[in-house]
Amino acid sequence: MRRLAVLGGAGGIGRALVARAVAEGWRVSVLDLPASLERHPVPEGVRAIALDATDAASVGAAFAQLEDGIDGFVNLAGFLLGMRKLESVEPEFWDEVVAGNLRAAFLTARAALPLLAKGDNPAMVQMVSGLAAHTRPGYGPYAACKAAMVSMTKTMALEAAPLIRVNAVGPGAVDTAFLRGGTGRSDESGQTNVDIPAYSAMMPLKRIAVPSDVVGPVMFLLGPDSAYMTGQVLWVNGGAYMP
């Protein structure tokens, strides 16, 4: 049975990914904030591991529980604190966004790589964002983190080849708690920071993404059908951005 670790597996996309992976026969471990795991307990048969992905010691202790190795690692962690121009961004705001997105991605990828090296046809998938390349005003700190994660994905793909494949998925807005501040960080039933009807009207496919739209590309990058792909980003945005 193939082994999958999902960082941020208690979130909206994470829960859909975990369900799909379990249905396809993966043995899944979910790593997430204690508050997220409390709000969304993992399904029966799925392992829950609490951690703070911004803290190196917490990450080390969490990944030590996977010492037998993993065949797949997906990083879904990240959050958006709201829109503001860069000129009005305080250093503390910048640091919090960078820690929760870029630092967490670095610490967990660094911990996952030696575990993937023990796996069978191992693959890593990083969740980036369309904002990494298709910039919009007000998202500067978050977009900068996701752009850096694209670069990090490509670097890891080169450094881990040929044993481990490393790719990314870059979605547009997805209708989950992320738009309300993040699972475990916000009221998931609260107001979104995106006008969903207006956003949908601008999309060529005329709707906002839902978690299943992202899960398919992630599973593709974990599986044998993408065996000759590494260092790539799959843009999933309903046609809004076509590089």
N, C-alpha and C positions, 0 to 999 in steps of 0.2 A: 504494500500500500504506500503510495507516494505521500510525502509529508509537506504540508504547507503552513507557513507562519504568516499571519496577516496583522500588520501593525495598523491600528485604527479599525479593527474588525467589528467593533461595536457600533460604528457609525452607519449611516444610511446605505452607502455603497458597500461598506464592509459586511453588513448583515446579508445583503443580497449575494455578495461574493462567497461568503461562508456557506450559505445554503446551496449555491450552485456547486461549489467544490465538494461538499459532503455528498451531494447527489451523484457526483461523478467519481466518487470513491476515494477522495483524498482524506487523509487524517489531518485535521486542522487544529492549529493553536492560534488563539486570538490574543494579541498583546495590545493593551489599551489603558487609559487612565482609570484609576479605581472608580471614579464617579461615573464614567461611561459604562463600565462593566456592571455597576450596581443598577444603573438605569435600564440597561439592555443585557440581561444575563445571556450567556452563550447557550446554544442548543445542547441537548444531551449528546454526549460523545465528543464534544468539542472542548479542548483545554483552554482555560482562561488564565492569563498571566498578566498581573497588574504591573505597570511601570510608569515612570515619568520619562518620556523619550528625550527630554532636554537635559537630563542628568546622566552623566557618564556612568556613575556607580549603579544607578537604577537600571540602566540599559544592560550593563554587564551582568548583573544579578539575574535579570529576566532571561537573557539569551543563554545563560549558563544552564537553564532548565531544558534547553534544547540541545544539549551536548552530544547527543547521538547523531545529529545532523538533520538537515532539511533538504528537500528537493526543490522547493519554491519559496520565495519571499516576496511579499507585496507590501509596499509602503503606501498606506492611504492617509497617513496622519497629516494634519495641517489645519490651519484656521485663518480666518480673515476678520480683522477687528473693525472694519468699516472703512468708508471712503474719506480720504482727505488729501489735499495737495501736498507734495513733498516739502514745500516751504513751510508748512504748518506742522510737520511731523516732528514730535519731540524725540530726543535720543532714546528715552525709555520705551516709547511706542515702537520705534524701529527695532530696538533690541528684543522686545517681546515677540514681534513678528518673525524676526530672523531666528530666534531660539526655537519657536514652535514649528517652524517650517524647515529651514535650511540646516540648523544645528541638529535637529532631531533626525533629519534624513541622513546626515553624515554619520552620526553616532550609531544609528541602527544599521545602516549599510555596512559600516566597518565591522560591527558585531556579527552580521549575517554572513558575510563572505566566507569566513573559515568554516562555518557550518554548512554552507552550500557546497564547499569543496568536498565534503563527505557524501554528497547526494548523488542521485542518479539523473543524468541529463539536467543539471540544475539551471534554474533561471530566476532572475530578479526582475520585478516590475516596479518602477517608481511612478507615483501619481504626480504629474506636474499640472500645467494649466495652459489653456489657450493664451492667457495673459502673458506667458513667458515669451511669446513671439508677437502676439497681436495686442499691442499695448493700448490701454485705455486710461484716461485721466482719473486720478483718485485712488489707484491701486498700486502705487509705486513700490512700497516695501514688499508687499506680497508678490508682485510681478517680478521684482528683482530676485527674490528667493527662488521662485519657480524657474526663472531663466538660469540661475546658478545650478539648480538641480538638473536641468537639461545638460549643461556642460559636465556636471559630475557623472551623470549617466553615461555619457560618451567616454569619459576618462576611465570609469570602471569597466566599461565594455572592452576597452583596449587592454587594460591591465589584467583583467580576469580571464581573457580569452587564452586558449580555446576551450577551457574547461567550463566556464560559467558564462551564460548569456545575460546581458543586462539591457533592458529596454524601458520605455516609458509610455504612458498614456496621458494625453493632454486634452482633457474635456473642456467644454465651455461650462456655463452654469448648469448645475444639476439640482433638481428640486429635492433637497434634503435639509437636515438641520444645519449643514454647513452655511447655508444662506442666512441663518439666524444666529450665527456666532460659533457653531460647532457643537457636536455631541459632547455632553459632560461639561460644557462651558456656558450653556445658554438654555433658555426656555425653548424647547424644540417646536412648540406650537405658537411661538411669537411671530412678530412681523419680520418678513424677509428684507434684506437690503437690496433686493432686485424687484422691479416691477414686472412680475411674471407675464401678464398679458401683453405688455408693451414689448418685452424681450421676445416673446414667442412670435409676435407679429413681424419682427425684423428677421427671423430665421427663414432661410429658404424652405426648411421642412416644417415651419409654422408651429413649433412647439418647443418647450424647454425639455432638456434631457431628464430622464428618470434613471435610477440606479442600474437597471438591467441594460441600459444602453452602454454603460461603461464596463459592466461585468464581462460581456462577451469579448471585447478586445483584450481585457486582462487575461482571461482564460486562454485566448489564442496565443498570447505571448508567453504563457507558462507551458504551453503544450508543444507537441511534435510538429504541428503544422507551421510553426515559426522557427524551425530548427536552424535555418540559415539566416536568421535575423539577429543582429546585436547592435547596440548603439543607436537605435531608431526611436522615433516618437510617432505614435499613432494619434492623430488629431481627431477628436470626436466632438463635433460641434454643430451638427445639423446643417453644414455647408456655410457657416458664417465666416470661417477663415480657411482659405485654400492656398497653402504655401506653394 
